[in-house]
Amino acid sequence: QVQLVESGGGLVQPGGSLRLSCAASGSIFSINVMGWYRQAPGNQRELVASITNGGRLIFADSVRGRSIITKHNRNNTLSLVLNDLRPEDTAVYYCAPGEPPSSDFVWGPGTQVTVSS
């Protein structure tokens, strides 16, 4: 099973932007669907955005129009750009294969995004 490590989070002011990256330990070319998920304190993990090799995109209503997800098969990374960040975007962000990921998928450490002035 490919291992995924997220990076790029941080503290950002409302209205700012972040680019999150997810590095895979092996090839992601054969993984048709990959997604970004997030979990805020006290909440369940939720889908933020997903992408397929065929270019199908799905976005949560809360981020549609201000986020971009890209799957880079050449360098085995998945990225997420979040614009116009809001306090409600504060969460730990994770990447995973599948939508939803299989029950035996081992989640990475995630990357913390905090939106605050």
N, C-alpha and C positions, 0 to 999 in steps of 0.2 A: 504494500500500500504506500502510495506516495505521501511524503510528509510535507507539510506546508508551514511556512513561517511568515507571519505578518509583520509589517513595519510601516513607519510613516506617520503614526499618530502623534498627538501632541496637544498642547493648549493653544487655542486659537480664539480670537474675538468673534463675536457674532458678525456675520457678513463675510467672514474670511473663507479661505479655501484650503483644502488639504489633498494631497495625493497619497493614497495608501498603496502599498505594494505587497504582493504575496509571492514568495519564492518557493518553488517546488524542488524536492530532492531528486526528482527524475522527470522524465518527459510527461508533459500534460497533453500532448498532441491527441492521444487516443481518448482522453476524457472529454466527452461531448459537451457536458454541461458543467460549468463552474459558477460559483456564486459567492457573494459577500453577504455576511450575516452580522447582526449586531445584538448585543445584549446590554440593556441598561439595568442599573440596580433595581431589584425587585420585579423585573420583567422577564418574560421568556425570550429566548433568542428568536430573532425574526429575520426574514429575508430582506435584504436591502436591494440587491440587484443580482441578476444572473445573465449569463451569456452562453450561447451554444456555438459550436464550430460553424454552424450554418448562418450565424449572425442573428439568431433570435434573441431579443433582449426583453427582460422583464424587470420592472422597477416597482418598488413599493410606492404607494401613492404619496407618501411623505417626502420622497426624494426625487420623484419624477420631475424632469425639467431642469434639475440642477445637479445632476450626477452623470458621470460617464464611466462605463465599465469596459475594459479592454482585456482581451486574452492574447497573450504574446506567446504563441507556440514555439517560436524560434529560441527564445531564452527562458522558456518555462516559468513565466511569471503571469500573474493576474493583477491588474491595477484597478483602482477606483478613485476617481476624482470627485470630490464633493465641493460644491460651490455654495455660496450664500448660506454658510453654516449657521445653525440655530441652536440655542441651548438644548432643545429636545433631541438633537443629534448626538448628544453626549452619551457615550456607550463604549464598550469594548467591541472592536470590529474583528471579525474572523473571516477567513476564506475557507471554502470547502468544495469538494467535487460533488456534483449531483444536486438535485433540487427536488426533494430534500436530500441531504447526505444519507448514506446508509447508516443503520443503527450501530454498526461496529466501527464507524469512522472515528479516529482519534483526533480531536480538535487540537489545533496549535495554541500557542499562548495568547494569541490575539494582540491587538494594538489599541491602546487607550486613546480615545478622542474626547477631549473636553472643550466645550464651547462656553466661554464665559468672558465677561468683561472685567 
